[in-house]
Structure formats: structure tokens, C-alpha cells
Amino acid sequence: MCHTSMQRLACLAVWGAGALFTAAASAQEVYKIGLVSPLSGANARYGAFANKGANLAAKEINAAGGVMGKKIEFVTGDSQCVPAEGVSATKRMISFDKLPIIIGDICSSVTLAMQPLAEEAGVLLVNAASSNPTITYKAGVGGFKWTFRNYPTDEGRAAIVLEHAVKSRGLKNFAVLSVDSDYGRGAINFTKKYLPRYPEAKILSEDYYKESETDFRPVLSKIKNSGAQAIIMYGQADTTPIVARQMLETGLAGKVVLVGNGEFNTAKTIAAAPSVMNGSIEAAAWLPEWTSARSQKFVEDYKKAYAGEMPNNHAYTHWETTHLVAAAIKSANSLKAEDVRNALAKLKYDSAMGSVTFDDHNQAVLPMVLLEVADGKPVIKSAIAAKVDYPKQ
Amino acid sequence: MANFIFEQIINGVITGSMYALVAAGMTMIFGVLRAINFAHGEYYMLGTFAAWLVISKLEVPYVVAIVLGVAIAALIAAIIGRLVMQRLVGSPFQAGVLATIGISLILQNAVILAFGGGYKVFEGGWIEPIEFFGIGMAQQRIVLIVAAIAIFAGLEWMVRKTRMGKAIRAVSQNIECCQVNGIDVESVVRRTFLLGTALAALSGILTAPVNVSVYGGMGESITLKTFAVIVMGGMGNVRGTLLAGMLLGVVESLVSGLIGLQYRDSVGFIALLLMLMLRPHGLFSQKARF
């Protein structure tokens, strides 16, 4: 290789640069954590928020000295919200990057596919944003020892939303229009589980939409004719404005309200059709209007870091979960996955939403917000921590 | 019930107009090239994206955005037409499949790279709801139906009466004879491609105000539906495409209204399978042309 004088000079330069690089790296040792989220496809916006939130937390943790003297750095993977893509990103993190901890995914279908991989490899999987209950039915005493979830489940959400819709708002006739995924269908199954508690309430029709669906008129015509008072929708945030605008077109504004979850309360969604969104009921893990000091400080810091952009729910949960992992590392006083896992199970953590502990299914017990949209703005009605009834095995 | 069925048929005609507009271009391109343009949905996406871009960055009115959006998509199509599509004349069909799938991937990912993978909200258009035979709908949808009918009438006239149309028909029938008679086949292919992709772009911009969201992968499902439409209409048959597009739209609406939205996409695929099995030359042709 390095024979002629010119080549020798070039080789020397390369070695020199290499040596410099290693020196710089060792002086500032990093602790790498995996972050799997959808960075392209229909849910890319969620992934972008998640990454920004997690990186903000890492910056804050690193500024305060890092974890065990090391700086946190994320290795990112794109799941596209597709289980097969999420699995290959996770496998890469486990076999090539040898990461002890992975945070992910947002989409429940992907998280469900990641669980067995983490279990087999003995890698700590901390979920910050998937809400399908099965994930923690199968965790802790349910089987997967390496999965933890710091996010409320659809089961709790479905119960809270239904109770508020029927008891406080007096709604009786419901139509279902949810996304055709583990999340959308799961949430509806739990709504049905709690429906018998209210004999006056019934579901008149049930439809599920594909992620790329843009034409809701046929279903909205049907709902209009069925006499439903509310649409139970557990959907994608990006689809909500489309549905809202087509509800306006078909004359459903003010007659039928949306109930469920899918960023009903953000300015972007409300702006698409304010007369439709007014009166809608949503249960969310967090929202920027939440008034705790820690939450307000996060919103302020986030906006400062990202050119005034308002954080969403996923930005918050990934920010908080990164801090939670750092807290677990600190309490374990170790960077080993197993020690961190044991510490996490016993941790009592003060989040912006309130106190967080994990139950024997590794599911976080934490409050979620119930809100309504009124006059184009979200109004917080209450914050409730739902206790999950695990099915008998 | 009768009202409900009527409403669903109207819903279907609206969706069908969009399918037909996109498919008209694809079927004409198939006619002159004997190649399925698997990137066709991407020109639908490019047009919509370009219109979104000029509306959100230059704040031009929607009408200007229609013109600029189609122009930008056509410019990109002109480059691709010259670099790729005209070379497919006389090449085996596998070359066309690979080339257009490749173009589709490049265009989709270039847009995602440039503008990010997230959904954008399309502002603009006439989205105020009005009553139309007792059915509430955005004005934009009426614009779409009228535009589809006008464009198909124009296409029919162009194909029958103009020199360009006659050249397109000639090339569709026999490329060697055209070359012998001094018709510039490559130029006809280029111009047909440009026209077809411009129609796809126009259709994207006309539907964007009611579909609201704009994103890099939005053309993919359109390509698949369009494929079903052109097979039903008879490959290369412009008039058949209009009827087939409307038919697919109406059946989809009835299926999603009466059975369930989750079964909607199965309509196109089942139709495609049945057509290929039973009538591969299309619903409206007497015999196979190709």
C-alpha cells in the first residue's frame, strides 16, 4: 500500500487523523442507547417528535454530567411503523451495535414484534408510546422479563373515555371508525369490554380504515343515516384532519362528535374544521397545556431547542422516558442491562404527569389526561390513573 | 335506503373521476409503449407536492398553484421522458417494468429526502360545503367531476381529430409501420408520456383540497388502483377507462358504505383478478388489441 513517497504521506495523514479521532472519542466516552421509531411513512411525524424529545433529554442529562460519567447518545432505527422493518432495525442494534437498552417503538404492532427479540438477547426494551394492552399483558409476570412500558394503555384509555362520554355527556349511540391496526382494533375491543357497564349505550356500526385512506365519505354517509351521536375513533393524528374536513362536508359538524384518541386537541387538527372538533373528547398521555411546573419547563425548553415548534405527546413521552432510563441507571449505579432492569422495576419516579411506578407486569401506573375541545381549544377535565385488570391466565 | 344508495353512487362518481383522470394517462402511455408505467402514481404525488409547495412557500392562489403544479410535474416528466421512457420503444416489457419501478422509488424517496416523510396539510381549494341534490359536499368535488368530464371530452376529440391523436393511435397499432411511414415514434412517445403524466398531476392537485394530506408515499396506492382501472377499461382504451374508473369508484363506495371501509381496497384487487382471468382485453372491447 504505502510504497511511493506520495502514498506514504497520504497514509501518514490517514493514521494521524485516525489517532486523533480515537483520542477524542475516548476522552468523551459515550453510552449508546437504541431508539426505534417510524422515521418515514405515514407515521414519520411521530418518529420525528420522538427523536427530538429523546435528544433534548439526552442533552440535558449530558449537561448534568451524563450517566456514570458517560454521555448518552442515541443510535436510531427507522421502523416505518411496519413490524418487519422494526424487527430488522432492532436486530441491527442487538447484533451489530450491541446496545444494552433500546427505547421503542411508537406503533404497537412494531413493539409487539420487538419484544421476543429483546427477550432472547437480554436487552432492556423500554417502550415510551405504544398503547396496545397486550404488550404488558405479556410482560413481567406475564412472560417477557425485559419489556417495560412507560405509557398508559388503550384499555385504561377506552374505559376512561367511554365513561366520560356516557356518564358526563349523555351520549348513547356510537359509531366506530378506527385505524386498522393493533392499536385501533385493540382500543375498540376494550371499549366493547366496558360497554356492558352502560346498558343505555350501544355501537351501531364498525369500520376500520387503512393507514393511507383519504376518502371517508361512504362511511360518513352511513354514520349520518344511522343516527349515531358520536364516532369512537382511535386513529392516526394525520388522518384526523381529513376525517374532520369530510365530516364538515357531509354536514356532520355539531351533530356527531369524535370520541377517543388521535390528536383531536392540537391546533393543526382543530384548524382543519373547528366546528367539527368542538365537543370532541380525548384521553391523552400528556398535552402541552398540562400545568405542572416540570411539564411547562419541558415545553419551554423544547420550543427553545427546536425553533419554536410545539412538542406533541410523543416528544414528551420520549423525553420523559429517556430521563426515566437515566434515573434507573443512577439508582442501579451500573450500566449493565440487567442491573438497570432490576432498578427500573423498583423505581419510584416523579414525572411531569405525577408519580410513576411499575406493576408486576412492568406496566407504568401513571395518570392520563381527559380533555374536551371547546371553542377551538383543549379544556382539561380530569387526570385519572387507570388500574389495569389483567386477564386471568 | 334509496337515498343512501344514491348518495353512495355520487360518492363513488367523485372518487371514480379521480381514478379515471389518473388512469387515462396511464392507459395512453401503455398504448404507445406497451409498458405499464408503475411510476404513474408518483406524478400524481409530484403535482400535488409542487402545488403544496407553491401555495405554502410563495402563497400563490389555488388556481395559480394548479398551473404551476402541473408545469413543475410536467417538467420533471419531460426530463424522465427523454432520459428513460423514449428508450423503451421496442425494448422487451421487462425493461419497462424495471425502469418505471426504479423511477417510482427514486421520485418517492427524493421527495421524502427533500421535504421529510411526514404528512403536510394542503391549504387551498374550494372546500366550503354546499348541498347538491340533498347531499353535502365540498365545491371542489363538483369541480373535479366537471373537470374529469371536460378532459375526457377533450381527449376523445384529440385522439379522433388531431394530428397528434392520429399519430398516437397509429403508434398504438403498429410501431414498425409508423417508422416506415416517417412518423417520429420517439417524439410521439415523449409527448404522450408528458400528456399522461400531466393529467395525473392535475388529478392530484384537484383532489388535494379534499384529501387534505400530502406525503411522499401517496402515489403508491394510486398506481395499484389505476392498474385495476386500465385493465378493466381495456389497456389503451381511453373511453373504457372513464367508465371503468367510475365503476370502480361506485362499487368501492357501495362496499365501504354497506359492508365496511376495511373491505374497500379488496374491490380493486378482486376486479383485477377476475378481469385477468375472464376478460383480459377489458370490459368494453370486443377482442384483445395487444
Chai-1 contact restraints between the chains, C-beta under 6 A:
chainA,res_idxA,chainB,res_idxB,connection_type,confidence,min_distance_angstrom,max_distance_angstrom,comment,restraint_id
A,S40,B,I112,contact,1.0,0.0,6.0,A-B,restraint_1
A,S40,B,G117,contact,1.0,0.0,6.0,A-B,restraint_2
A,A44,B,G117,contact,1.0,0.0,6.0,A-B,restraint_3
A,A44,B,G118,contact,1.0,0.0,6.0,A-B,restraint_4
A,R45,B,G118,contact,1.0,0.0,6.0,A-B,restraint_5
A,D180,B,Q262,contact,1.0,0.0,6.0,A-B,restraint_6
A,D207,B,G260,contact,1.0,0.0,6.0,A-B,restraint_7
A,D207,B,L261,contact,1.0,0.0,6.0,A-B,restraint_8
A,Y208,B,Q262,contact,1.0,0.0,6.0,A-B,restraint_9
A,Y209,B,L261,contact,1.0,0.0,6.0,A-B,restraint_10
A,S212,B,S221,contact,1.0,0.0,6.0,A-B,restraint_11
A,T214,B,N211,contact,1.0,0.0,6.0,A-B,restraint_12
A,D215,B,T15,contact,1.0,0.0,6.0,A-B,restraint_13
A,R217,B,N11,contact,1.0,0.0,6.0,A-B,restraint_14
A,P218,B,Q8,contact,1.0,0.0,6.0,A-B,restraint_15
A,P218,B,N11,contact,1.0,0.0,6.0,A-B,restraint_16
A,P218,B,S253,contact,1.0,0.0,6.0,A-B,restraint_17
A,P218,B,S256,contact,1.0,0.0,6.0,A-B,restraint_18
A,P218,B,G257,contact,1.0,0.0,6.0,A-B,restraint_19
A,V219,B,S256,contact,1.0,0.0,6.0,A-B,restraint_20
A,V219,B,L261,contact,1.0,0.0,6.0,A-B,restraint_21
A,S221,B,E7,contact,1.0,0.0,6.0,A-B,restraint_22
A,K222,B,G257,contact,1.0,0.0,6.0,A-B,restraint_23
A,N225,B,F4,contact,1.0,0.0,6.0,A-B,restraint_24
A,D238,B,Y119,contact,1.0,0.0,6.0,A-B,restraint_25
A,D238,B,S213,contact,1.0,0.0,6.0,A-B,restraint_26
A,P241,B,V212,contact,1.0,0.0,6.0,A-B,restraint_27
A,I242,B,V212,contact,1.0,0.0,6.0,A-B,restraint_28
A,I242,B,S213,contact,1.0,0.0,6.0,A-B,restraint_29
A,R245,B,V212,contact,1.0,0.0,6.0,A-B,restraint_30
A,L248,B,P129,contact,1.0,0.0,6.0,A-B,restraint_31
A,E249,B,P129,contact,1.0,0.0,6.0,A-B,restraint_32
A,E249,B,G136,contact,1.0,0.0,6.0,A-B,restraint_33
A,E249,B,M137,contact,1.0,0.0,6.0,A-B,restraint_34
A,E249,B,A138,contact,1.0,0.0,6.0,A-B,restraint_35
A,T250,B,G136,contact,1.0,0.0,6.0,A-B,restraint_36
A,G251,B,G136,contact,1.0,0.0,6.0,A-B,restraint_37
